[in-house]
Amino acid sequence: MTEPVAHRIILDCDPGHDDALAILLAAGHPAIELACITTVAGNQTLAKTTHNACVVASVAGLDDVRVAPGAERPLLRELRTAPSFHGESGLDGPATIEPTVRPSDIHAVDLIIETLMDAPGETTLVATGPLTNVALALCKEPRIAQAAKEIVIMGGAYTRGNTTPAAEFNILVDPEAASIVFGASWRLTMMGLDVTHQALCSEGDQRGIAAIGSDVSEFACGLLDFFRTAYRDVAGMSDPPIHDACAVAYVADPTLFEVREAAVEVETHGKFTSGMTVVDFSGKGAPGERFVGTSLRRESFWEMTIDAITAIG
């Protein structure tokens, strides 16, 4: 049987519990080749998100994957973080781990540009945090919009926010950066809250991860224990949504999702709507190659995730 062709990705992230699950999915899925990990301030400060990325990369055995730190604050605004969901470390829950993977000397923006320009058309940029690094890369080298195979973003929504009534956290942290990214001339797919809130980790799903019985699955369950409690206490949800893994899962197997073509604009000035992604499914004014996730085959998503964690060993 022929092995599936790997999809090469850059994972730009701000770990974060759901970012950590996204890294594990990318590490263990046979259809994903993880070219590099870049980090940005978001769920926690840059120092913490970079440390956390190195921790998860170490757990996943990604010793040959570069982890590059990037922007430590949004383009124009003060940084806001999410300790109520991710803890003071940004990755509370599992036992403390000293990472064997160390941050690279290269800046995330330069690594994004280098990776995309070295192999035009071959690499998908997956962004699961605030879009500051991606916007800076576009400003420094606009040709990356043509060099990228696609960009898949976890962020935004078309019906609601999760940090304000109108705005999802990743977009709200740096709406100016998001406006630059959504305005660039590349194929863009948005995995927003409307679809990621379907990626709920039930207690049964978590038992499936625990049954793997490996160090990696124990680490993942430590993440999920904390995340479950945080979502119950802060958001009143019994099961936590694993937002960021949806972006990786879409690259690995788009058939798990339904997407619709749409025009998307980012609100940067609204008194009550700053950070809102304004989505128009009517077909009017769409610049082309803009897609928004609407539904997920949840059981298949968790089968994929469990298989990936099992494959890491």
WOFEN-V954516 format. One record per run of one state. SS is the DSSP state (alpha for helix, beta for strand, coil for the rest). FROM is the first residue (numbers start at 1). TO is the last residue. Records with the same first field share a line. If there is no record, write none. Layout:
BEGIN
SS = FROM-TO / FROM-TO
END
This chain:
BEGIN
coil = 1-6 / 14-16 / 29-31 / 40-45 / 60-65 / 70-82 / 87-107 / 119-122 / 128-131 / 141-143 / 148-149 / 155-168 / 174-174 / 184-187 / 192-192 / 197-199 / 202-202 / 211-214 / 236-239 / 242-244 / 253-253 / 262-262 / 267-276 / 281-289 / 297-297 / 313-313
beta = 7-13 / 32-39 / 66-69 / 123-127 / 150-154 / 188-191 / 200-201 / 240-241 / 257-261 / 263-266 / 277-280 / 290-296
alpha = 17-28 / 46-59 / 83-86 / 108-118 / 132-140 / 144-147 / 169-173 / 175-183 / 193-196 / 203-210 / 215-235 / 245-252 / 254-256 / 298-312
END
